[in-house]
Amino acid sequence: MELRQLRYFVRVVELGSMSRAAIDLDLVQSALSQQISRLEGELSTRLLRRGAKGVTATEAGLAFFREAQLALRHADEAARAAQQSRLLGTVSVGLAPTTASVLGLPLVQAVRERYPDVRLHLVESLSGHLAAMLNARQLDLAVLFDTDPGRRWSVTPLVEEKLFLVRARTGRPAASIPKVKLSQLRDLPLILPSASHGLRATLDEAVAGGRLRLLQPMEIDSLALLMDAVRAGLGCTIQPQSALSRIPDRHEAFELAELSDRRLRRLNSLCSLSDDELSPAALAVRVVIADCTRALIASGRWAGAKPSHHGS
């Protein structure tokens, strides 16, 4: 006797029709009838009466129906218990401030909805610090920008973000965001993260010969303080639009120019320990991060971003 036979029988009795049950179960009626006949053969008793108006359960069929319903409920509960037991525990995820401003809250909400027994530990820090924490096994997962292939991580490209020159607004908002080349910034005072962080690594790589270092940017390893310095007119910065997400008056306080250089895109990659080092809960959260990312881009809530096909 198989669980599927119990499911088939219960549905036939509930609907009172072999044909309607076959449609509901997405089966050919002859196949359903054969399974019911096989079940009756195994039990050596008639379970159903077939008539012109449909099928009804015999006395034996009614007794079997009640127990079959109970058995199916127990089977479903057993499956749920097994699934929940695989998805218990804490999963630690690292997000850079720009990424956290867009992805953080939707991720928390999605994990709570899908896996209520999983405790999510979110760490917000600059990407260089997160990379060190991942290497030290202090994080299970992190969204990073500088993914050194020498590290023993599992890496999945997630998002490509446009980069913008950001400075304090000095005039009225423009009708559209203008474009500028990195080579045009040589006379501007820049404020950037230091060399150990992903955005800076992206910029250093894009500027051949280390010319970016020759510009001697002011270095601030705090996004909030960096943006305060730009607002105060101490210099310009290069950031994705997500860097402005938590600033309520961003449209009035800052003006943007898109960097048009082809290579200047920030790649967000989902990095983790190897699969065999991750718990089932961490593997599940990794899928949720990818799902949330796609949803945010599709809805337009991750401005200046598109799905990454890097390396594919």
C-alpha positions in Angstrom: 0.0 0.0 0.0 1.4 3.4 -1.0 0.6 6.9 0.3 -0.4 8.0 -3.1 -3.1 5.3 -3.2 -4.5 6.7 0.1 -4.5 10.2 -1.4 -6.2 9.0 -4.5 -8.9 7.1 -2.5 -9.6 10.0 -0.1 -10.0 12.4 -3.0 -12.4 10.1 -4.9 -14.6 9.8 -1.7 -14.4 13.6 -1.0 -15.5 14.5 -4.6 -17.9 11.5 -5.1 -16.7 11.1 -8.6 -13.9 9.2 -10.3 -13.7 11.6 -13.2 -13.7 14.8 -11.1 -11.0 13.2 -8.8 -8.9 12.3 -11.9 -9.0 15.9 -13.1 -8.2 17.3 -9.6 -5.3 14.9 -9.3 -4.1 15.5 -12.9 -4.4 11.8 -13.7 -5.9 9.9 -16.5 -9.2 8.4 -15.2 -8.2 4.8 -16.2 -5.0 5.1 -14.2 -6.9 6.4 -11.2 -9.4 3.6 -11.4 -6.6 1.0 -11.7 -4.9 2.3 -8.5 -8.2 2.1 -6.6 -8.8 -1.4 -7.9 -5.3 -2.4 -6.8 -5.9 -0.9 -3.4 -9.1 -2.9 -3.1 -7.3 -6.0 -4.2 -4.6 -5.6 -1.5 -7.3 -5.1 1.2 -9.4 -7.9 -0.2 -12.6 -5.8 0.2 -14.8 -3.5 -1.8 -14.2 0.2 -0.9 -16.4 2.0 -3.4 -19.8 1.5 -5.0 -19.8 2.7 -8.6 -23.2 4.0 -9.9 -24.7 6.2 -12.6 -24.5 9.2 -10.3 -20.9 8.7 -9.2 -19.2 6.7 -6.5 -19.9 6.3 -2.8 -18.0 4.5 -0.1 -19.1 1.2 1.2 -19.2 0.6 5.0 -15.6 -0.8 4.7 -14.7 2.2 2.6 -16.0 4.7 5.1 -14.0 3.0 7.9 -10.9 3.0 5.7 -11.6 6.6 4.6 -11.4 7.9 8.2 -8.2 6.1 9.0 -6.7 7.1 5.6 -7.3 10.8 6.3 -5.6 10.4 9.7 -2.6 8.6 8.1 -2.3 11.3 5.5 -2.3 14.0 8.1 0.4 12.2 10.1 2.5 11.9 6.9 2.1 15.6 6.2 3.1 16.5 9.8 6.1 14.2 9.6 7.2 15.9 6.4 6.8 19.3 8.0 8.7 18.3 11.1 11.6 17.0 9.0 11.7 20.2 6.9 11.6 22.4 10.0 14.3 20.4 11.8 16.6 21.0 8.8 16.0 24.8 9.0 16.7 25.6 12.6 19.6 27.7 13.9 21.4 31.0 13.3 22.6 32.2 9.9 25.1 35.1 9.8 25.0 37.4 6.8 27.3 40.3 6.1 26.1 43.3 4.0 28.0 46.5 3.1 26.1 49.7 4.1 25.1 50.5 0.5 23.8 47.0 0.0 22.1 46.8 3.4 20.2 50.0 2.7 18.4 48.3 -0.1 18.5 44.6 0.6 18.6 44.4 4.4 15.0 44.9 5.4 13.5 42.9 2.5 15.9 40.0 3.4 14.8 40.0 7.1 11.2 40.0 6.1 11.6 37.2 3.6 13.5 34.9 5.9 11.0 35.5 8.7 8.1 34.6 6.3 9.7 31.6 4.7 11.7 30.1 7.6 10.3 31.4 11.0 12.6 29.1 13.0 15.8 30.5 11.4 17.5 33.3 13.4 19.1 35.8 11.0 22.3 37.6 12.3 22.9 40.5 10.1 26.3 42.3 10.2 26.6 45.7 8.4 30.2 46.8 7.7 32.4 47.9 4.9 33.3 45.1 2.5 36.9 44.7 3.5 35.9 44.0 7.0 33.2 41.5 5.9 35.7 39.6 3.7 38.0 39.2 6.8 35.1 38.0 8.8 34.1 35.5 6.1 37.7 34.2 6.0 37.6 33.9 9.8 34.4 31.8 9.7 32.6 34.6 11.6 30.0 34.9 8.7 28.2 32.2 6.7 27.4 34.5 3.8 28.3 38.0 2.6 27.5 40.2 -0.4 31.0 41.5 -1.4 32.5 43.6 -4.2 36.1 42.4 -4.4 36.1 38.7 -4.7 39.7 37.5 -4.9 39.6 34.2 -6.8 42.4 33.0 -4.5 40.1 32.8 -1.6 38.3 29.5 -1.0 34.7 30.9 -1.3 31.7 29.9 -3.2 30.9 33.0 -5.3 27.7 33.8 -7.2 27.5 37.1 -9.1 24.3 38.9 -8.1 24.0 42.5 -9.2 25.8 45.0 -11.4 25.4 48.6 -10.2 26.1 51.8 -12.2 28.5 54.2 -10.5 28.0 57.9 -10.1 30.0 61.0 -9.2 28.1 62.4 -6.2 28.6 66.0 -4.9 26.8 68.5 -2.9 24.0 70.2 -4.9 24.9 73.7 -5.9 22.1 74.4 -8.4 18.6 73.3 -9.2 17.9 69.6 -10.0 18.7 68.7 -13.6 16.0 67.2 -15.8 18.1 64.1 -16.3 21.3 62.7 -14.8 24.3 63.9 -16.9 27.3 61.6 -17.8 30.9 62.1 -17.1 34.2 60.1 -17.7 36.5 59.1 -14.9 39.3 61.0 -16.7 37.4 64.3 -16.2 37.7 64.0 -12.4 41.4 64.6 -12.1 40.9 68.2 -10.8 38.2 67.3 -8.3 38.8 66.6 -4.6 37.7 63.0 -4.1 36.5 61.3 -0.9 36.7 57.5 -1.1 37.0 54.4 1.1 40.5 53.1 1.6 42.2 50.5 -0.5 41.1 47.5 1.5 37.4 47.9 0.5 35.6 46.7 -2.6 34.5 49.9 -4.2 38.0 51.3 -4.0 39.4 48.1 -5.5 36.9 48.4 -8.4 38.0 51.9 -9.1 41.7 51.2 -8.7 41.4 48.3 -11.2 39.5 50.6 -13.7 42.2 53.3 -13.6 45.3 51.9 -15.3 48.7 52.4 -13.6 47.3 53.4 -10.2 46.5 56.9 -11.3 43.6 57.1 -8.9 46.1 56.9 -6.0 47.9 59.9 -7.6 44.8 61.9 -7.1 45.3 61.5 -3.4 41.7 61.2 -2.3 40.6 61.8 1.2 39.9 58.4 2.7 36.9 57.7 5.0 35.9 54.2 6.0 32.4 55.1 7.1 29.6 55.6 4.5 27.6 57.9 6.8 30.6 60.1 7.6 31.8 60.0 4.0 28.4 61.3 2.8 28.3 64.0 5.5 31.7 65.2 4.2 30.4 65.3 0.7 27.2 67.2 1.9 29.5 69.7 3.7 31.3 70.4 0.3 34.6 68.9 1.3 34.8 66.9 -1.9 33.0 64.5 -4.3 32.7 60.8 -4.1 32.0 57.9 -6.4 29.2 55.6 -5.3 26.2 53.6 -6.6 22.8 55.1 -6.1 22.2 52.8 -3.2 24.6 54.8 -1.2 22.0 57.6 -1.0 19.0 55.3 -0.1 19.0 56.2 3.6 19.2 60.0 3.1 15.7 61.4 3.1 16.6 64.7 1.4 19.0 63.1 -1.1 17.4 64.7 -4.1 17.8 68.2 -2.6 21.2 67.7 -1.0 23.2 65.9 -3.8 23.7 66.0 -7.6 24.7 63.0 -9.6 26.6 62.4 -12.8 26.8 58.8 -14.2 30.2 57.5 -14.9 30.1 56.5 -18.5 33.3 54.4 -18.6 32.4 50.9 -19.7 34.4 49.1 -17.1 33.0 51.1 -14.2 30.3 48.9 -12.7 30.2 47.6 -9.2 29.7 43.8 -9.1 27.8 42.6 -6.1 28.6 38.9 -5.5 27.1 36.5 -3.0 30.0 34.9 -1.2 29.9 32.0 1.2 31.9 29.2 2.8 31.9 26.1 0.6 28.6 24.3 0.4 29.7 21.4 2.6 30.5 23.9 5.4 27.1 25.6 5.3 24.1 24.4 7.3 20.9 23.6 5.6 19.5 26.9 7.0 22.4 28.9 5.5 21.9 27.2 2.1 18.2 28.2 2.3 19.0 31.8 3.2 21.5 32.0 0.3 18.5 31.2 -2.0 16.4 33.8 -0.3 19.1 36.5 -0.9 19.1 35.7 -4.6 15.3 35.8 -4.8 15.1 39.1 -2.9 17.7 40.6 -5.2 15.8 39.7 -8.3 12.6 41.0 -6.9 14.1 44.4 -5.9 15.6 44.9 -9.4 12.4 43.9 -11.1 10.3 46.3 -9.0 12.8 49.2 -9.6 13.5 49.5 -5.9 17.3 48.9 -6.4 18.0 52.0 -8.5 20.8 51.8 -11.1 21.1 48.0 -10.8 20.6 45.1 -13.1 21.1 41.3 -12.7 24.6 40.2 -13.2 25.6 37.7 -15.9 29.3 38.2 -15.1 31.3 35.1 -15.9 28.4 33.3 -17.5 
